[in-house]
Amino acid sequence: MSRKRARRNGTQSPDAPPEPCELCLREVERYTVHHLVPRAEGGKFGPTARLCATCHRQLHAMFTESTLARELNSLDAIRSNSDMRRYLKWVRKQKDGASFRVRRATARR
């Protein structure tokens, strides 16, 4: 698989070392592309971040698209949120590349 195609699919080329998730900093084989301003809120061509699937699902389970666009539109803003800080503290202790079940928060902001 070519590097360009691998990057588009969210995977890495076989000869590349695993890259860390930009949020939890765990090394992952595959990552997803998170639009810092959600596409539904006008962020289609805006900045993105490479996140592991667990962090990406957790982020969307905890916050609405409008909250992500308005308040959490940078990695620093996401990391400084108190709910995400608790999650990141927990997930960083987990095995690299491990995936976890994520449930939608009952009180999404």
BELCORBEL-V266160 format. One record per helix or strand of 3 or more residues. SS is the DSSP state (H for helix, E for strand). FROM is the first residue (numbers start at 1). TO is the last residue. If there is no record, write none. Layout:
ss-><SS SS>
from-><FROM FROM>
to-><TO TO>
This chain:
ss-><H E H E H H H H>
from-><3 32 39 48 53 65 75 82>
to-><9 35 41 51 62 70 80 91>
